[in-house]
Amino acid sequence: MKDQNFIDITIQKGKEAKVRVEQEFSDMSPEQLNWKPSPTRWSIAECLEHLLISDSSYFASLEKVITGTYRMSFLERYSPLTSFWGKTLTDQLQEDVKKKMKAPKKFSPTSSDKPPDFVQDYLENLITFLDYISKCREIDIDKTIITSPSIRIITYSLRDAFRFLMQHEHRHINQAIRVKYMDAFPKE
């Protein structure tokens, strides 16, 4: 039962992310969506693309987990650092930024010239991600260990992955909202 409660809470956090994105960004012009505070800082579109890339990088593993075809590798079964990495990533990817981090190149946005319907692309990806999470209700999310899609020697439990990925979702939505409310942000 505790896994179902955790899954429910995780999905609720995901639904909150969806609502925030719909409310804040659905009616934006391409100029607003792609405006960057500086050449080295992300636009709203880049924040959402980063989340889309990051979340979808887990889809193949989650598909195998929910269909019963997932087989843990030797490293996933025996790594003594699984708990360490889960806790570390949960601590580092807090919703409220304690320390800025550089995204792995694999998860970096490709450009900031997205069309306005890119917000819908992000939302559809988030819905898919939440559906995968929902289908893990009968899975032992503490004993199912997966490998990071960005660094192949890092492993963590599904519980830890869901926890830090949902924190990560809100972290970058908060970042995008901060961009929207900057003084130089285009008003139309």
CNS distance restraints for C-alpha pairs under 8 A (distance, minus, plus):
assign (resid   1 and name CA) (resid   5 and name CA) 6.38 0.50 0.50
assign (resid   2 and name CA) (resid   6 and name CA) 6.15 0.50 0.50
assign (resid   3 and name CA) (resid   7 and name CA) 6.04 0.50 0.50
assign (resid   3 and name CA) (resid 137 and name CA) 6.69 0.50 0.50
assign (resid   3 and name CA) (resid 140 and name CA) 7.59 0.50 0.50
assign (resid   3 and name CA) (resid 141 and name CA) 7.24 0.50 0.50
assign (resid   4 and name CA) (resid   8 and name CA) 6.04 0.50 0.50
assign (resid   4 and name CA) (resid 137 and name CA) 5.53 0.50 0.50
assign (resid   4 and name CA) (resid 138 and name CA) 8.00 0.50 0.50
assign (resid   5 and name CA) (resid   9 and name CA) 6.15 0.50 0.50
assign (resid   6 and name CA) (resid  10 and name CA) 6.09 0.50 0.50
assign (resid   7 and name CA) (resid  11 and name CA) 6.09 0.50 0.50
assign (resid   7 and name CA) (resid 133 and name CA) 6.88 0.50 0.50
assign (resid   7 and name CA) (resid 134 and name CA) 6.50 0.50 0.50
assign (resid   7 and name CA) (resid 136 and name CA) 7.71 0.50 0.50
assign (resid   7 and name CA) (resid 137 and name CA) 6.65 0.50 0.50
assign (resid   8 and name CA) (resid  12 and name CA) 6.11 0.50 0.50
assign (resid   8 and name CA) (resid 134 and name CA) 7.70 0.50 0.50
assign (resid   9 and name CA) (resid  13 and name CA) 6.25 0.50 0.50
assign (resid  10 and name CA) (resid  14 and name CA) 6.30 0.50 0.50
assign (resid  10 and name CA) (resid 162 and name CA) 7.06 0.50 0.50
assign (resid  10 and name CA) (resid 163 and name CA) 7.15 0.50 0.50
assign (resid  10 and name CA) (resid 166 and name CA) 6.91 0.50 0.50
assign (resid  11 and name CA) (resid  15 and name CA) 6.15 0.50 0.50
assign (resid  11 and name CA) (resid 130 and name CA) 5.96 0.50 0.50
assign (resid  11 and name CA) (resid 133 and name CA) 7.26 0.50 0.50
assign (resid  11 and name CA) (resid 134 and name CA) 7.07 0.50 0.50
assign (resid  12 and name CA) (resid  16 and name CA) 6.19 0.50 0.50
assign (resid  13 and name CA) (resid  17 and name CA) 6.31 0.50 0.50
assign (resid  13 and name CA) (resid 166 and name CA) 6.80 0.50 0.50
assign (resid  14 and name CA) (resid  18 and name CA) 6.30 0.50 0.50
assign (resid  14 and name CA) (resid 126 and name CA) 7.52 0.50 0.50
assign (resid  14 and name CA) (resid 130 and name CA) 6.70 0.50 0.50
assign (resid  14 and name CA) (resid 166 and name CA) 6.58 0.50 0.50
assign (resid  14 and name CA) (resid 169 and name CA) 7.85 0.50 0.50
assign (resid  15 and name CA) (resid  19 and name CA) 6.26 0.50 0.50
assign (resid  16 and name CA) (resid  20 and name CA) 6.18 0.50 0.50
assign (resid  17 and name CA) (resid  21 and name CA) 6.23 0.50 0.50
assign (resid  17 and name CA) (resid 169 and name CA) 7.05 0.50 0.50
assign (resid  17 and name CA) (resid 170 and name CA) 6.29 0.50 0.50
assign (resid  17 and name CA) (resid 173 and name CA) 7.37 0.50 0.50
assign (resid  18 and name CA) (resid  22 and name CA) 6.17 0.50 0.50
assign (resid  18 and name CA) (resid 123 and name CA) 6.39 0.50 0.50
assign (resid  18 and name CA) (resid 126 and name CA) 7.34 0.50 0.50
assign (resid  19 and name CA) (resid  23 and name CA) 6.05 0.50 0.50
assign (resid  20 and name CA) (resid  24 and name CA) 5.96 0.50 0.50
assign (resid  20 and name CA) (resid 173 and name CA) 7.83 0.50 0.50
assign (resid  21 and name CA) (resid  25 and name CA) 5.55 0.50 0.50
assign (resid  21 and name CA) (resid  26 and name CA) 7.02 0.50 0.50
assign (resid  21 and name CA) (resid 119 and name CA) 7.81 0.50 0.50
assign (resid  21 and name CA) (resid 123 and name CA) 7.90 0.50 0.50
assign (resid  21 and name CA) (resid 173 and name CA) 7.13 0.50 0.50
assign (resid  22 and name CA) (resid  26 and name CA) 5.01 0.50 0.50
assign (resid  22 and name CA) (resid 119 and name CA) 7.94 0.50 0.50
assign (resid  24 and name CA) (resid 177 and name CA) 7.18 0.50 0.50
assign (resid  25 and name CA) (resid  33 and name CA) 7.60 0.50 0.50
assign (resid  25 and name CA) (resid 119 and name CA) 7.04 0.50 0.50
assign (resid  26 and name CA) (resid 116 and name CA) 7.80 0.50 0.50
assign (resid  26 and name CA) (resid 119 and name CA) 6.35 0.50 0.50
assign (resid  26 and name CA) (resid 120 and name CA) 7.76 0.50 0.50
assign (resid  27 and name CA) (resid 116 and name CA) 7.85 0.50 0.50
assign (resid  28 and name CA) (resid  32 and name CA) 5.88 0.50 0.50
assign (resid  28 and name CA) (resid  33 and name CA) 5.98 0.50 0.50
assign (resid  28 and name CA) (resid 116 and name CA) 6.51 0.50 0.50
assign (resid  28 and name CA) (resid 188 and name CA) 7.84 0.50 0.50
assign (resid  29 and name CA) (resid  33 and name CA) 6.16 0.50 0.50
assign (resid  29 and name CA) (resid 116 and name CA) 6.14 0.50 0.50
assign (resid  29 and name CA) (resid 188 and name CA) 6.78 0.50 0.50
assign (resid  30 and name CA) (resid  34 and name CA) 6.00 0.50 0.50
assign (resid  30 and name CA) (resid 113 and name CA) 7.53 0.50 0.50
assign (resid  30 and name CA) (resid 114 and name CA) 6.83 0.50 0.50
assign (resid  30 and name CA) (resid 115 and name CA) 5.64 0.50 0.50
assign (resid  30 and name CA) (resid 116 and name CA) 5.37 0.50 0.50
assign (resid  31 and name CA) (resid  35 and name CA) 5.80 0.50 0.50
assign (resid  31 and name CA) (resid 186 and name CA) 7.32 0.50 0.50
assign (resid  31 and name CA) (resid 188 and name CA) 7.94 0.50 0.50
assign (resid  32 and name CA) (resid  44 and name CA) 7.95 0.50 0.50
assign (resid  32 and name CA) (resid 180 and name CA) 7.94 0.50 0.50
assign (resid  32 and name CA) (resid 185 and name CA) 7.13 0.50 0.50
assign (resid  32 and name CA) (resid 186 and name CA) 5.81 0.50 0.50
assign (resid  32 and name CA) (resid 187 and name CA) 7.59 0.50 0.50
assign (resid  32 and name CA) (resid 188 and name CA) 7.02 0.50 0.50
assign (resid  33 and name CA) (resid  43 and name CA) 6.71 0.50 0.50
assign (resid  33 and name CA) (resid  44 and name CA) 5.39 0.50 0.50
assign (resid  33 and name CA) (resid  45 and name CA) 5.37 0.50 0.50
assign (resid  33 and name CA) (resid 114 and name CA) 7.38 0.50 0.50
assign (resid  33 and name CA) (resid 116 and name CA) 6.99 0.50 0.50
assign (resid  34 and name CA) (resid  43 and name CA) 5.29 0.50 0.50
assign (resid  34 and name CA) (resid  44 and name CA) 6.31 0.50 0.50
assign (resid  34 and name CA) (resid  45 and name CA) 5.63 0.50 0.50
assign (resid  34 and name CA) (resid  46 and name CA) 7.53 0.50 0.50
assign (resid  34 and name CA) (resid 112 and name CA) 5.06 0.50 0.50
assign (resid  34 and name CA) (resid 113 and name CA) 5.75 0.50 0.50
assign (resid  34 and name CA) (resid 114 and name CA) 6.59 0.50 0.50
assign (resid  35 and name CA) (resid  43 and name CA) 5.34 0.50 0.50
assign (resid  35 and name CA) (resid  44 and name CA) 7.31 0.50 0.50
assign (resid  35 and name CA) (resid 112 and name CA) 7.66 0.50 0.50
assign (resid  35 and name CA) (resid 185 and name CA) 7.15 0.50 0.50
assign (resid  35 and name CA) (resid 186 and name CA) 7.56 0.50 0.50
assign (resid  36 and name CA) (resid  41 and name CA) 6.23 0.50 0.50
assign (resid  36 and name CA) (resid  42 and name CA) 5.75 0.50 0.50
assign (resid  36 and name CA) (resid  43 and name CA) 4.48 0.50 0.50
assign (resid  36 and name CA) (resid  44 and name CA) 7.82 0.50 0.50
assign (resid  36 and name CA) (resid 179 and name CA) 7.83 0.50 0.50
assign (resid  37 and name CA) (resid  41 and name CA) 6.05 0.50 0.50
assign (resid  37 and name CA) (resid  42 and name CA) 7.28 0.50 0.50
assign (resid  37 and name CA) (resid  43 and name CA) 7.10 0.50 0.50
assign (resid  37 and name CA) (resid 179 and name CA) 6.98 0.50 0.50
assign (resid  37 and name CA) (resid 182 and name CA) 7.99 0.50 0.50
assign (resid  37 and name CA) (resid 184 and name CA) 7.69 0.50 0.50
assign (resid  37 and name CA) (resid 185 and name CA) 7.70 0.50 0.50
assign (resid  38 and name CA) (resid  42 and name CA) 7.82 0.50 0.50
assign (resid  42 and name CA) (resid  46 and name CA) 5.47 0.50 0.50
assign (resid  42 and name CA) (resid  47 and name CA) 6.22 0.50 0.50
assign (resid  43 and name CA) (resid  47 and name CA) 6.32 0.50 0.50
assign (resid  43 and name CA) (resid 112 and name CA) 6.64 0.50 0.50
assign (resid  43 and name CA) (resid 176 and name CA) 6.96 0.50 0.50
assign (resid  43 and name CA) (resid 179 and name CA) 6.99 0.50 0.50
assign (resid  44 and name CA) (resid  48 and name CA) 6.38 0.50 0.50
assign (resid  44 and name CA) (resid 175 and name CA) 7.98 0.50 0.50
assign (resid  44 and name CA) (resid 176 and name CA) 4.68 0.50 0.50
assign (resid  44 and name CA) (resid 177 and name CA) 7.61 0.50 0.50
assign (resid  44 and name CA) (resid 179 and name CA) 6.72 0.50 0.50
assign (resid  44 and name CA) (resid 180 and name CA) 7.49 0.50 0.50
assign (resid  45 and name CA) (resid  49 and name CA) 6.00 0.50 0.50
assign (resid  45 and name CA) (resid 112 and name CA) 6.29 0.50 0.50
assign (resid  45 and name CA) (resid 113 and name CA) 7.93 0.50 0.50
assign (resid  45 and name CA) (resid 114 and name CA) 6.48 0.50 0.50
assign (resid  45 and name CA) (resid 118 and name CA) 7.47 0.50 0.50
assign (resid  45 and name CA) (resid 119 and name CA) 7.58 0.50 0.50
assign (resid  46 and name CA) (resid  50 and name CA) 6.00 0.50 0.50
assign (resid  46 and name CA) (resid 109 and name CA) 5.34 0.50 0.50
assign (resid  46 and name CA) (resid 110 and name CA) 7.78 0.50 0.50
assign (resid  46 and name CA) (resid 111 and name CA) 6.95 0.50 0.50
assign (resid  46 and name CA) (resid 112 and name CA) 5.95 0.50 0.50
assign (resid  47 and name CA) (resid  51 and name CA) 6.53 0.50 0.50
assign (resid  47 and name CA) (resid 109 and name CA) 7.59 0.50 0.50
assign (resid  47 and name CA) (resid 172 and name CA) 5.80 0.50 0.50
assign (resid  47 and name CA) (resid 173 and name CA) 7.08 0.50 0.50
assign (resid  47 and name CA) (resid 175 and name CA) 7.32 0.50 0.50
assign (resid  47 and name CA) (resid 176 and name CA) 6.07 0.50 0.50
assign (resid  48 and name CA) (resid  52 and name CA) 6.16 0.50 0.50
assign (resid  48 and name CA) (resid 119 and name CA) 7.47 0.50 0.50
assign (resid  48 and name CA) (resid 122 and name CA) 6.34 0.50 0.50
assign (resid  48 and name CA) (resid 172 and name CA) 7.41 0.50 0.50
assign (resid  48 and name CA) (resid 173 and name CA) 7.39 0.50 0.50
assign (resid  48 and name CA) (resid 176 and name CA) 7.86 0.50 0.50
assign (resid  49 and name CA) (resid  53 and name CA) 6.09 0.50 0.50
assign (resid  49 and name CA) (resid 109 and name CA) 5.64 0.50 0.50
assign (resid  49 and name CA) (resid 122 and name CA) 7.02 0.50 0.50
assign (resid  50 and name CA) (resid  54 and name CA) 6.02 0.50 0.50
assign (resid  50 and name CA) (resid 107 and name CA) 5.71 0.50 0.50
assign (resid  50 and name CA) (resid 108 and name CA) 5.72 0.50 0.50
assign (resid  50 and name CA) (resid 109 and name CA) 5.27 0.50 0.50
assign (resid  51 and name CA) (resid  55 and name CA) 5.85 0.50 0.50
assign (resid  51 and name CA) (resid 107 and name CA) 7.99 0.50 0.50
assign (resid  51 and name CA) (resid 122 and name CA) 7.84 0.50 0.50
assign (resid  51 and name CA) (resid 169 and name CA) 6.44 0.50 0.50
assign (resid  51 and name CA) (resid 172 and name CA) 7.44 0.50 0.50
assign (resid  52 and name CA) (resid  56 and name CA) 5.99 0.50 0.50
assign (resid  52 and name CA) (resid 122 and name CA) 5.75 0.50 0.50
assign (resid  52 and name CA) (resid 125 and name CA) 6.26 0.50 0.50
assign (resid  52 and name CA) (resid 126 and name CA) 7.30 0.50 0.50
assign (resid  53 and name CA) (resid  57 and name CA) 6.16 0.50 0.50
assign (resid  53 and name CA) (resid 107 and name CA) 5.71 0.50 0.50
assign (resid  53 and name CA) (resid 108 and name CA) 7.91 0.50 0.50
assign (resid  53 and name CA) (resid 109 and name CA) 7.90 0.50 0.50
assign (resid  54 and name CA) (resid  58 and name CA) 7.45 0.50 0.50
assign (resid  54 and name CA) (resid 107 and name CA) 5.62 0.50 0.50
assign (resid  55 and name CA) (resid  59 and name CA) 7.36 0.50 0.50
assign (resid  55 and name CA) (resid 125 and name CA) 7.81 0.50 0.50
assign (resid  55 and name CA) (resid 126 and name CA) 7.55 0.50 0.50
assign (resid  55 and name CA) (resid 129 and name CA) 6.66 0.50 0.50
assign (resid  55 and name CA) (resid 165 and name CA) 7.51 0.50 0.50
assign (resid  56 and name CA) (resid 125 and name CA) 7.15 0.50 0.50
assign (resid  56 and name CA) (resid 129 and name CA) 7.13 0.50 0.50
assign (resid  57 and name CA) (resid 149 and name CA) 6.26 0.50 0.50
assign (resid  58 and name CA) (resid  62 and name CA) 6.13 0.50 0.50
assign (resid  58 and name CA) (resid 149 and name CA) 6.97 0.50 0.50
assign (resid  59 and name CA) (resid  63 and name CA) 5.94 0.50 0.50
assign (resid  59 and name CA) (resid 129 and name CA) 7.25 0.50 0.50
assign (resid  59 and name CA) (resid 132 and name CA) 7.57 0.50 0.50
assign (resid  60 and name CA) (resid  64 and name CA) 6.46 0.50 0.50
assign (resid  61 and name CA) (resid  65 and name CA) 6.21 0.50 0.50
assign (resid  61 and name CA) (resid  70 and name CA) 7.13 0.50 0.50
assign (resid  61 and name CA) (resid 146 and name CA) 7.59 0.50 0.50
assign (resid  62 and name CA) (resid  66 and name CA) 6.15 0.50 0.50
assign (resid  62 and name CA) (resid 132 and name CA) 6.40 0.50 0.50
assign (resid  62 and name CA) (resid 133 and name CA) 7.97 0.50 0.50
assign (resid  63 and name CA) (resid  67 and name CA) 6.14 0.50 0.50
assign (resid  63 and name CA) (resid 132 and name CA) 7.27 0.50 0.50
assign (resid  64 and name CA) (resid  68 and name CA) 5.99 0.50 0.50
assign (resid  64 and name CA) (resid  69 and name CA) 4.86 0.50 0.50
assign (resid  64 and name CA) (resid  70 and name CA) 4.58 0.50 0.50
assign (resid  65 and name CA) (resid  69 and name CA) 6.24 0.50 0.50
assign (resid  65 and name CA) (resid  70 and name CA) 4.85 0.50 0.50
assign (resid  65 and name CA) (resid 136 and name CA) 7.80 0.50 0.50
assign (resid  65 and name CA) (resid 139 and name CA) 7.95 0.50 0.50
assign (resid  66 and name CA) (resid 132 and name CA) 7.67 0.50 0.50
assign (resid  66 and name CA) (resid 135 and name CA) 6.33 0.50 0.50
assign (resid  66 and name CA) (resid 136 and name CA) 6.20 0.50 0.50
assign (resid  66 and name CA) (resid 139 and name CA) 7.63 0.50 0.50
assign (resid  72 and name CA) (resid  76 and name CA) 5.54 0.50 0.50
assign (resid  72 and name CA) (resid  77 and name CA) 6.10 0.50 0.50
assign (resid  72 and name CA) (resid 144 and name CA) 7.74 0.50 0.50
assign (resid  72 and name CA) (resid 145 and name CA) 6.80 0.50 0.50
assign (resid  72 and name CA) (resid 146 and name CA) 7.15 0.50 0.50
assign (resid  73 and name CA) (resid  77 and name CA) 6.20 0.50 0.50
assign (resid  74 and name CA) (resid  78 and name CA) 6.04 0.50 0.50
assign (resid  74 and name CA) (resid  79 and name CA) 7.91 0.50 0.50
assign (resid  75 and name CA) (resid  79 and name CA) 5.10 0.50 0.50
assign (resid  75 and name CA) (resid 153 and name CA) 7.70 0.50 0.50
assign (resid  75 and name CA) (resid 155 and name CA) 7.68 0.50 0.50
assign (resid  76 and name CA) (resid  82 and name CA) 7.67 0.50 0.50
assign (resid  76 and name CA) (resid 145 and name CA) 5.56 0.50 0.50
assign (resid  76 and name CA) (resid 146 and name CA) 6.23 0.50 0.50
assign (resid  76 and name CA) (resid 147 and name CA) 6.78 0.50 0.50
assign (resid  76 and name CA) (resid 155 and name CA) 6.03 0.50 0.50
assign (resid  76 and name CA) (resid 156 and name CA) 7.85 0.50 0.50
assign (resid  77 and name CA) (resid 145 and name CA) 7.15 0.50 0.50
assign (resid  79 and name CA) (resid 155 and name CA) 7.43 0.50 0.50
assign (resid  81 and name CA) (resid  85 and name CA) 6.12 0.50 0.50
assign (resid  81 and name CA) (resid 154 and name CA) 7.86 0.50 0.50
assign (resid  81 and name CA) (resid 155 and name CA) 7.39 0.50 0.50
assign (resid  82 and name CA) (resid  86 and name CA) 6.25 0.50 0.50
assign (resid  82 and name CA) (resid 145 and name CA) 7.81 0.50 0.50
assign (resid  82 and name CA) (resid 154 and name CA) 7.23 0.50 0.50
assign (resid  82 and name CA) (resid 155 and name CA) 5.06 0.50 0.50
assign (resid  82 and name CA) (resid 156 and name CA) 4.70 0.50 0.50
assign (resid  82 and name CA) (resid 157 and name CA) 7.13 0.50 0.50
assign (resid  83 and name CA) (resid  87 and name CA) 6.13 0.50 0.50
assign (resid  83 and name CA) (resid 156 and name CA) 6.33 0.50 0.50
assign (resid  83 and name CA) (resid 157 and name CA) 7.60 0.50 0.50
assign (resid  84 and name CA) (resid  88 and name CA) 5.98 0.50 0.50
assign (resid  85 and name CA) (resid  89 and name CA) 5.97 0.50 0.50
assign (resid  85 and name CA) (resid 154 and name CA) 6.64 0.50 0.50
assign (resid  85 and name CA) (resid 155 and name CA) 6.63 0.50 0.50
assign (resid  85 and name CA) (resid 156 and name CA) 6.09 0.50 0.50
assign (resid  86 and name CA) (resid  90 and name CA) 6.10 0.50 0.50
assign (resid  86 and name CA) (resid 155 and name CA) 7.56 0.50 0.50
assign (resid  86 and name CA) (resid 156 and name CA) 4.99 0.50 0.50
assign (resid  86 and name CA) (resid 157 and name CA) 6.83 0.50 0.50
assign (resid  86 and name CA) (resid 160 and name CA) 5.17 0.50 0.50
assign (resid  86 and name CA) (resid 161 and name CA) 6.99 0.50 0.50
assign (resid  87 and name CA) (resid  91 and name CA) 6.05 0.50 0.50
assign (resid  87 and name CA) (resid 160 and name CA) 7.24 0.50 0.50
assign (resid  88 and name CA) (resid  92 and name CA) 6.04 0.50 0.50
assign (resid  89 and name CA) (resid  93 and name CA) 5.80 0.50 0.50
assign (resid  89 and name CA) (resid 164 and name CA) 6.37 0.50 0.50
assign (resid  90 and name CA) (resid  94 and name CA) 6.56 0.50 0.50
assign (resid  90 and name CA) (resid 160 and name CA) 6.89 0.50 0.50
assign (resid  90 and name CA) (resid 163 and name CA) 6.76 0.50 0.50
assign (resid  90 and name CA) (resid 164 and name CA) 4.64 0.50 0.50
assign (resid  90 and name CA) (resid 167 and name CA) 7.81 0.50 0.50
assign (resid  92 and name CA) (resid  98 and name CA) 7.75 0.50 0.50
assign (resid  92 and name CA) (resid  99 and name CA) 7.44 0.50 0.50
assign (resid  93 and name CA) (resid  97 and name CA) 7.53 0.50 0.50
assign (resid  93 and name CA) (resid 164 and name CA) 6.04 0.50 0.50
assign (resid  93 and name CA) (resid 165 and name CA) 7.87 0.50 0.50
assign (resid  93 and name CA) (resid 167 and name CA) 6.27 0.50 0.50
assign (resid  93 and name CA) (resid 168 and name CA) 5.49 0.50 0.50
assign (resid  93 and name CA) (resid 171 and name CA) 7.42 0.50 0.50
assign (resid  94 and name CA) (resid  98 and name CA) 7.35 0.50 0.50
assign (resid  94 and name CA) (resid 164 and name CA) 7.30 0.50 0.50
assign (resid  94 and name CA) (resid 167 and name CA) 5.51 0.50 0.50
assign (resid  94 and name CA) (resid 168 and name CA) 6.61 0.50 0.50
assign (resid  94 and name CA) (resid 171 and name CA) 6.70 0.50 0.50
assign (resid  95 and name CA) (resid 167 and name CA) 4.82 0.50 0.50
assign (resid  95 and name CA) (resid 168 and name CA) 6.13 0.50 0.50
assign (resid  95 and name CA) (resid 169 and name CA) 7.74 0.50 0.50
assign (resid  95 and name CA) (resid 170 and name CA) 5.48 0.50 0.50
assign (resid  95 and name CA) (resid 171 and name CA) 4.16 0.50 0.50
assign (resid  95 and name CA) (resid 172 and name CA) 7.97 0.50 0.50
assign (resid  95 and name CA) (resid 174 and name CA) 7.84 0.50 0.50
assign (resid  96 and name CA) (resid 171 and name CA) 6.19 0.50 0.50
assign (resid  97 and name CA) (resid 171 and name CA) 6.93 0.50 0.50
assign (resid 103 and name CA) (resid 107 and name CA) 6.24 0.50 0.50
assign (resid 103 and name CA) (resid 108 and name CA) 6.10 0.50 0.50
assign (resid 104 and name CA) (resid 108 and name CA) 6.47 0.50 0.50
assign (resid 104 and name CA) (resid 150 and name CA) 6.75 0.50 0.50
assign (resid 106 and name CA) (resid 150 and name CA) 6.58 0.50 0.50
assign (resid 107 and name CA) (resid 150 and name CA) 7.89 0.50 0.50
assign (resid 114 and name CA) (resid 118 and name CA) 6.10 0.50 0.50
assign (resid 117 and name CA) (resid 121 and name CA) 6.64 0.50 0.50
assign (resid 118 and name CA) (resid 122 and name CA) 6.29 0.50 0.50
assign (resid 119 and name CA) (resid 123 and name CA) 6.26 0.50 0.50
assign (resid 120 and name CA) (resid 124 and name CA) 6.10 0.50 0.50
assign (resid 121 and name CA) (resid 125 and name CA) 6.24 0.50 0.50
assign (resid 122 and name CA) (resid 126 and name CA) 6.20 0.50 0.50
assign (resid 123 and name CA) (resid 127 and name CA) 6.21 0.50 0.50
assign (resid 124 and name CA) (resid 128 and name CA) 6.29 0.50 0.50
assign (resid 125 and name CA) (resid 129 and name CA) 6.22 0.50 0.50
assign (resid 126 and name CA) (resid 130 and name CA) 6.14 0.50 0.50
assign (resid 127 and name CA) (resid 131 and name CA) 6.13 0.50 0.50
assign (resid 128 and name CA) (resid 132 and name CA) 6.37 0.50 0.50
assign (resid 129 and name CA) (resid 133 and name CA) 6.37 0.50 0.50
assign (resid 130 and name CA) (resid 134 and name CA) 6.06 0.50 0.50
assign (resid 131 and name CA) (resid 135 and name CA) 6.29 0.50 0.50
assign (resid 132 and name CA) (resid 136 and name CA) 6.76 0.50 0.50
assign (resid 133 and name CA) (resid 137 and name CA) 7.67 0.50 0.50
assign (resid 133 and name CA) (resid 162 and name CA) 7.72 0.50 0.50
assign (resid 136 and name CA) (resid 141 and name CA) 7.49 0.50 0.50
assign (resid 139 and name CA) (resid 144 and name CA) 7.66 0.50 0.50
assign (resid 140 and name CA) (resid 144 and name CA) 6.09 0.50 0.50
assign (resid 141 and name CA) (resid 145 and name CA) 7.82 0.50 0.50
assign (resid 141 and name CA) (resid 157 and name CA) 6.38 0.50 0.50
assign (resid 141 and name CA) (resid 158 and name CA) 4.88 0.50 0.50
assign (resid 141 and name CA) (resid 159 and name CA) 5.15 0.50 0.50
assign (resid 142 and name CA) (resid 157 and name CA) 5.42 0.50 0.50
assign (resid 142 and name CA) (resid 158 and name CA) 6.32 0.50 0.50
assign (resid 142 and name CA) (resid 159 and name CA) 5.74 0.50 0.50
assign (resid 143 and name CA) (resid 157 and name CA) 6.50 0.50 0.50
assign (resid 143 and name CA) (resid 158 and name CA) 7.91 0.50 0.50
assign (resid 144 and name CA) (resid 157 and name CA) 5.65 0.50 0.50
assign (resid 144 and name CA) (resid 158 and name CA) 5.94 0.50 0.50
assign (resid 145 and name CA) (resid 155 and name CA) 6.52 0.50 0.50
assign (resid 145 and name CA) (resid 156 and name CA) 5.40 0.50 0.50
assign (resid 145 and name CA) (resid 157 and name CA) 4.29 0.50 0.50
assign (resid 145 and name CA) (resid 158 and name CA) 6.09 0.50 0.50
assign (resid 146 and name CA) (resid 155 and name CA) 5.54 0.50 0.50
assign (resid 146 and name CA) (resid 156 and name CA) 5.71 0.50 0.50
assign (resid 146 and name CA) (resid 157 and name CA) 6.14 0.50 0.50
assign (resid 146 and name CA) (resid 158 and name CA) 6.70 0.50 0.50
assign (resid 147 and name CA) (resid 151 and name CA) 7.79 0.50 0.50
assign (resid 147 and name CA) (resid 152 and name CA) 6.08 0.50 0.50
assign (resid 147 and name CA) (resid 153 and name CA) 7.12 0.50 0.50
assign (resid 147 and name CA) (resid 154 and name CA) 5.78 0.50 0.50
assign (resid 147 and name CA) (resid 155 and name CA) 4.35 0.50 0.50
assign (resid 147 and name CA) (resid 156 and name CA) 6.59 0.50 0.50
assign (resid 148 and name CA) (resid 152 and name CA) 5.76 0.50 0.50
assign (resid 148 and name CA) (resid 153 and name CA) 7.48 0.50 0.50
assign (resid 148 and name CA) (resid 154 and name CA) 5.50 0.50 0.50
assign (resid 148 and name CA) (resid 155 and name CA) 5.88 0.50 0.50
assign (resid 148 and name CA) (resid 156 and name CA) 7.60 0.50 0.50
assign (resid 156 and name CA) (resid 160 and name CA) 6.33 0.50 0.50
assign (resid 156 and name CA) (resid 161 and name CA) 6.64 0.50 0.50
assign (resid 157 and name CA) (resid 161 and name CA) 6.24 0.50 0.50
assign (resid 158 and name CA) (resid 162 and name CA) 6.01 0.50 0.50
assign (resid 159 and name CA) (resid 163 and name CA) 6.14 0.50 0.50
assign (resid 160 and name CA) (resid 164 and name CA) 6.14 0.50 0.50
assign (resid 161 and name CA) (resid 165 and name CA) 5.80 0.50 0.50
assign (resid 162 and name CA) (resid 166 and name CA) 6.07 0.50 0.50
assign (resid 163 and name CA) (resid 167 and name CA) 6.41 0.50 0.50
assign (resid 164 and name CA) (resid 168 and name CA) 5.92 0.50 0.50
assign (resid 165 and name CA) (resid 169 and name CA) 6.10 0.50 0.50
assign (resid 166 and name CA) (resid 170 and name CA) 6.53 0.50 0.50
assign (resid 167 and name CA) (resid 171 and name CA) 6.07 0.50 0.50
assign (resid 168 and name CA) (resid 172 and name CA) 6.37 0.50 0.50
assign (resid 169 and name CA) (resid 173 and name CA) 6.31 0.50 0.50
assign (resid 170 and name CA) (resid 174 and name CA) 5.94 0.50 0.50
assign (resid 171 and name CA) (resid 175 and name CA) 6.35 0.50 0.50
assign (resid 172 and name CA) (resid 176 and name CA) 6.11 0.50 0.50
assign (resid 173 and name CA) (resid 177 and name CA) 6.16 0.50 0.50
assign (resid 174 and name CA) (resid 178 and name CA) 6.22 0.50 0.50
assign (resid 175 and name CA) (resid 179 and name CA) 6.49 0.50 0.50
assign (resid 176 and name CA) (resid 180 and name CA) 6.43 0.50 0.50
assign (resid 177 and name CA) (resid 181 and name CA) 6.48 0.50 0.50
assign (resid 178 and name CA) (resid 182 and name CA) 6.44 0.50 0.50
assign (resid 179 and name CA) (resid 185 and name CA) 7.14 0.50 0.50
assign (resid 180 and name CA) (resid 185 and name CA) 6.12 0.50 0.50
assign (resid 181 and name CA) (resid 185 and name CA) 6.75 0.50 0.50
